[in-house]
């Protein structure tokens, strides 16, 4: 059994995931773009892993978009994305909230038909190890 550990940005919420992830999707749908404020969401999915809240469960809140299956869990203090169990039988864990290493590579990019226009040709964009001066 594999264990993963994670937390929110402010450190109030801490959790463990016991078990394996089935898939790791980079979702480019418009909901995930709005949800993350970025080009895509990076989420791990499991139908068998178990989530255990270690600290700060009272700071965890949920949002489900009316008329859609899109939902998210987040820390109501700092806004960090957190694991979600809103869809019965499915654990969704935002990859960025894990403190333990993820050895799994993304399974696929999904909803690429909704890809942001600026999410093209990124290999040509300069890279910096930190904030440029």
C-alpha positions in Angstrom: 0.0 0.0 0.0 1.3 3.4 -0.9 0.9 6.4 1.4 0.8 10.0 0.3 0.8 13.1 2.5 -0.4 16.6 1.7 -1.5 19.9 3.1 -2.8 23.3 2.2 -0.6 26.4 1.7 -1.2 27.9 5.1 -0.6 24.5 6.8 -4.0 24.3 8.6 -5.3 21.3 6.6 -3.2 18.1 6.6 -4.2 14.7 5.1 -3.0 11.3 4.1 -4.0 9.2 1.1 -3.7 5.4 1.6 -3.6 3.4 -1.6 -2.8 3.8 -5.3 -3.8 6.3 -7.9 -5.5 4.9 -11.0 -4.8 7.9 -13.3 -3.3 11.4 -13.4 -5.0 13.8 -15.8 -4.1 17.3 -16.9 -7.5 18.8 -17.6 -7.8 21.8 -19.9 -11.6 22.3 -19.6 -12.9 25.8 -19.1 -14.1 24.9 -15.6 -10.6 23.8 -14.5 -9.1 26.9 -16.0 -11.4 29.1 -14.0 -11.0 26.8 -10.9 -7.2 27.0 -10.9 -6.6 30.4 -12.6 -4.2 28.5 -14.9 -4.0 26.6 -18.2 -5.1 23.3 -16.6 -5.7 21.3 -13.5 -3.4 18.4 -12.5 -5.5 15.9 -10.7 -4.9 12.3 -9.5 -7.8 9.9 -9.5 -8.5 6.7 -7.5 -11.5 4.5 -7.0 -9.8 2.5 -4.2 -7.5 4.9 -2.2 -8.7 6.2 1.1 -8.5 9.7 2.4 -7.8 10.5 6.0 -7.9 14.1 7.3 -5.2 14.6 9.9 -5.7 18.2 10.8 -7.9 21.2 9.9 -10.9 19.3 8.6 -13.1 22.2 9.8 -11.3 24.5 7.3 -12.2 22.2 4.4 -15.1 23.5 2.3 -16.6 22.4 -1.0 -18.1 23.9 -4.2 -20.1 22.1 -6.9 -20.9 24.0 -10.0 -24.7 23.9 -10.5 -25.7 21.8 -13.4 -22.3 20.2 -13.8 -20.2 17.4 -12.3 -17.4 19.9 -11.6 -16.7 20.3 -7.9 -13.7 21.2 -5.8 -12.6 21.1 -2.2 -10.4 23.8 -0.8 -9.1 25.4 2.4 -11.4 28.2 3.4 -8.5 30.1 5.0 -5.9 30.1 2.2 -8.0 28.8 -0.8 -5.6 25.9 -1.6 -7.1 23.0 -3.6 -7.6 19.9 -1.5 -8.7 16.3 -2.1 -12.4 15.8 -3.1 -14.8 12.9 -2.5 -17.8 14.8 -3.9 -18.3 12.2 -6.6 -19.3 8.9 -5.0 -16.7 6.2 -5.2 -14.0 8.5 -6.6 -11.2 10.3 -4.8 -9.7 13.3 -6.7 -6.4 14.7 -5.4 -4.9 17.9 -6.8 -1.3 16.9 -7.5 0.0 20.3 -6.2 -1.4 19.8 -2.7 0.7 16.6 -2.1 3.9 17.0 0.0 5.1 13.5 -0.8 6.7 12.7 -4.2 4.5 11.6 -7.0 6.3 9.0 -9.1 3.4 8.6 -11.6 3.6 10.5 -14.8 0.4 12.1 -16.2 -1.8 9.7 -18.0 -3.1 12.2 -20.5 -4.2 15.7 -21.3 -8.0 15.9 -21.4 -10.5 18.4 -22.8 -7.8 19.8 -25.0 -10.5 21.2 -27.3 -10.9 23.9 -24.6 -7.2 24.6 -24.3 -6.4 28.2 -23.5 -5.1 30.1 -26.5 -1.9 31.1 -24.6 -1.2 27.5 -23.8 0.5 26.9 -27.2 4.2 26.7 -28.1 5.4 26.9 -24.5 8.6 25.1 -25.2 9.9 28.3 -26.8 9.2 30.5 -23.8 12.3 31.3 -21.7 12.7 29.5 -18.4 14.1 30.9 -15.1 14.9 29.0 -11.9 13.3 31.8 -9.8 11.6 35.2 -10.4 13.6 37.1 -13.1 15.1 40.5 -12.2 
